[in-house]
């Protein structure tokens, strides 16, 4: 090769490219997961999968900005510019892997007077991508911002189910129905390390999610975890359109709690385990920041699929250990050795043996 393009030239080429151009790669990753038998680890009873939503920032500056930036005033009197997105991912209780799906960017919208927000971005994601995931029988998970009637209705409109966190402070009408009602309850004991903790559940079906005659009726459930001393260590509540009863309330509560995996196994990995999601790889004036973060998500998705269905890759990952170290060794050996095939590269990572010598002629 000659005239290798510089980093700045590559950034200039990528800046005009809409990130949606890259979105088919997410479908390819999911197809590879299904073909390799990896989807089963994400499926819950009745073949449902859980798709978690959450928002995160990936760029912030008081100096750089572009037309796609959101902004906020800071205490020092300056304006802070930032990029954020709603990320979606397949998650599952007890599963230490998540599979990122297409993001939806929180950015100024054409004709919009208000600054864009996480709730509107989630609804756009559902309209754009929800129909193609209907065959997975998805249950969408989200925080308290998601448990509003418009988002719940958007989920149902694309053939999905919802299981969203619902706090008392933001659902006063719903919780007023619980006051004085005969609320079913049950409890179970679970082993946690060397001790047993008690999970207490309550639920009530057919309660309005908000005030008004057009209020959507939802089913409410709550989980409370109590340690052996009687101290409550965790409490959360959810709303769903799925039936809730004594036989499935524990399963639904576990699914609702799995939403945190998009924070722990996705965002935490992307920001601290070698992907450097919040690093400014390039900002641009059109789409560069969104294109680069999309590439980052695609890389993470493909690595997840490889971990789950590619035995040689998984063996190499296990042999090397930490994800950061794996990436470091991958960069190092490709700087000094020529590999005839991808399989040869993975074999060297797995065994430490150099590739076969490639001779001219």
N, C-alpha and C positions, 0 to 999 in steps of 0.2 A: 504494500500500500504506500501511496505517496500523498502529499497534501492532506494529511489527517486534519479534520476540522477541530478547531479549538473549542473549549467549553463554552465560551461566549457565543461562538457561531451556532453551536447546537441549541443554546438557549434562544437565540434569535429565530431559529427555524421552528422551534416548538411553540413559541409565544402565540402565534395566530391559530394554533390547532385547538379546537374545542375538546375538552377532556372526554366528552361522550364518544369521540372517535375510538377510544381505547376500551370502551365498555364491553364489547364482545368477548374480551379476554376473560371476564368474570364468568360468563356462560361456559366458556371452554374449560375453566377450572372446575366448575360444578359438574359438567359432563364427565370429566376425567375421574372425579370423586365417585360419581354414580357407577361408572364403568368398572372401577376398581373395587367396588363393594364397600367403599368408605362411608356412604350415606347412612348405613344401618346404625352406626354409632351415634348419629344425631337424631335418629327417629325415636319418638316416644310411643307409648301404647296407642293403638289405632292409626299408626303410621304418620302421626303429626310430626312436623319439625318446628323448632323454635327459631324465630328471627327477631333478634334484639335490635332496637334503635337506640342511639345516643348521639349527642352532639359533642364536638371537640374542636378546639382551635389548632391551627397548624402554622400560623404566621402572625407576628405582632411587631409593630414598629411605630415610633413617633416621627420617623423621618421618611420612610418609603411608603408609597401608596399607589393604587391603580384604580380604575373605574369600578372594579369588582370588589374592592375593599368595603367592609363595614367599618364603622367608626364609633368612638365614645370619648367623652371628655374625661380628663384625668385631673387629679387634685392640684397638679402643678400648672394648670391652665392650658396645657397643650392637648392636642387631639391625638388619640391613639388609633391607628389603623390596624385592622386584623382580618384574617381569613378564617372561616369556620365551615364546618360541614356536618351534616347528619350522616353518620355511618351506620350501615346495617351489616349484620353478621349472623350466620348460623351458630347457635350455641346449644349446649345440652348439660343438664345437671350431671356432675360426676365425670365430665369429659374435659380434659385439659387442653383441647384444641378448639379454635373458633375459625370459621371460614368467612372472610370478608366478602361482601357483595358490593354492588355499585354504590358509590356515595351520592348524596345530593348536596350541592353547595349552597351555603347560606350567603347570599349576595344580593345586591340591589336588583329588583325585578323591573322589567319594562312596564311603565304605567303605574308602578307602585309608589304611593306617597309615603308609607311607613317603611322603616328599615326592616329588612327581612328577618325572620326569626326561625327558631328550631321547629316549632309546630307547623308552620306553613311549609317548610322544607320537607318535613316528614310526609305531609299530605301530597306534595308533588312527587316524592319518591313512590308512594303507593300508587298514584295514578300512572306513573311512567313504567314501573317495574312490577307492581303487584300482580297483574294478570299472568305474567309468564311464570310466576312461582306458585300459582294456584294448584298445580299438580302435586306439589309437595305437602298439601294440606297444612299450610302454615298457621301457627299461632304467633302473633306479633307481641313482643314484650317492649315495654317502655316505662319511663319514669312518670312522675306525677303530672308533668307537662303534657304527656300523651293522653291521659285519662280525661279528655274533654270530648263532648259529643261529636264535634266535627271530625276529629281523628278516628274515633270509634266507628262512625258512619263510613269514613273513607276506607277503613279496613274491610268492613262488611261489603262495600261496593265492589271490591276486587276479589271476593270469594274467600277472604281470610277470617280468622278469629282473633280476638284481642284478649290480652291478660296484662293489664296496666296497673302500676302502683297508684293507689288513691289515698291521699292523706286527708285526715279530718279537717284540717285548716282550709283546704281548698274545695271540699265537698260537703258543705254544711247541710244542704238539703238531704243528701244521701244519709248522712250520719244522724240527722234528726229522725229519720224513719227507724233507725236502730234503737233509739232511746225508748225504753219501755216495751219493745217488741220481744217476743219469745224467740231468742236466737239459738238455733241448734249448735251443739258443741261436742267435741270429742278430744281425746288426747292419746298420744303414743309416746313410748320411751325408745330412745335411740342411744346406742353406745357411741361415745365420743372419747376416744383415747382409752383411758382406764376407768372412766366414769360413765354413768348414764344421765342423759338430759331428757327433759320432758318437753315435747312439742304439743302445744295446745292450739286447737283450731276452733274457729267459729265461722259461720256462714249464713247468708240469707239471700234468697232468690227474689227477683222481681222488684228491685228498688230503683227509684228514679235517679239518674246520674246528675240531674240538675233541676232547678225549679221550672215550672211552665207545663202547659198541657201537652206540648210536643216533646217532653223529656223522654229520652231513651231509657228503657228499663234494662237494668243490668243485674248480674249476680255478684254479690260481694263475699269476700272471704278474708280471714285474718289468721296469721300465725304468730304465736308467742313462744319463745324458747326460754325455759326456766332451768337453771342449774340445780345441782343437788341441795344447795343451801336455800333454795327458794327464790333466788334473785333472778329477775328477768334480764336476760342478756341480749335479746333481739325481739323486735316486734315490727310487723309490717302488714299492710292490707292491700288488697287488689280488687279490681272490678274486671269482669269477663262476660262474654256472651255464651260461654260454655256452661252446661249444667254443672251444678256443684252439689255434692252429697257426701255423706259419711264415708263412702267407699272411694272417693277420688279427691277429697279436699287436700290430703297430704301431697298427692302427686301434683296437683295444681299449684300449691304453695311452693313446692320445690322448683317447678318450672318458672314461676314468677321470680323467685330468688336468683335464677340463672341469668337474669338480665345483667347482673354485676359482672358476668364473664366478659362482656364487651369492654368493660373498664379494665379488668385485671388481665385477661388473656389476650386482649386486642390492643387497646390504647397503651397500656403499660409496656407491652412487648414492643410496640412500634416506636415508643418514645425512649425506652431505656435499654433495649436488648440488641442494638445494632442497626436498626432501620433509621433512627434519627429523624422521626417524623417532624419534629418541630424545628429542625435545622433549616435555615434559609438556603436551599439549593439554588434558588433563583426566583425572582418575583415577577419581572416583566411588566408589561402595560396592558396585556389582554388576558391570556389564559395560562401563562407559564406556571404560576404557583399551583393552580388546580391540576394541570397536566402532570407535574412532578409528583404531587401527592397521590394522584391516581396510579402512577407507575409504582409508587411505594406500596400501595394497597395490593396491586396485582402481584408484586413480588412476594408479599406476605401470603397471599392466597395460594399462589403456586407452591410455595414452600410447605404450606399446610397440607395441600393435596399430596405432595411428594412424601411428607412424613407419614401419611396415613395409608397410601396405596403403593408406593414405590419401595420395595424391600431393600434394594441396594442403597438408595439415598438414606433411608431410615437407619440402616446399619452404619453408614458413614457418620451420620449425625450422632449416633450413640457412641461410636468409637472416639470421636473428637470431644464431645461433651457440650459445653455451653455454646449457645447460638453465636455470641460475639466471636468466640474463638474459631468456630466453624467458618464464619465469614472471613476472618483474618487469614486462616490457612488457605482458603479458596483464592483470595487475592494474591497471596504470596507465591503459591506454586504456579499459578498461571503467568506470573511475571518471569519465571525462570525456566519453565518446562513447556514443551509443545505436546498437546494431547491430540491424537488422531480422531477420537470420538468423545462424546459426552460420557459414555459408559466407562471409558478409560479414565477420565478425570475422576468420576465418582469412585472407581475402584482404587485409585491412588489415595483418595481421601479416606477410604475405608481401611486400607491395609498399610499405607505408608510406603508402598513399593512404587518406584518411578514407572512411567509409561514405557512401552517398547520403543526402542530407538527408531526414529524415522529417517531413512537415508534417501538422498536424491537419486533419481534414476532407478 
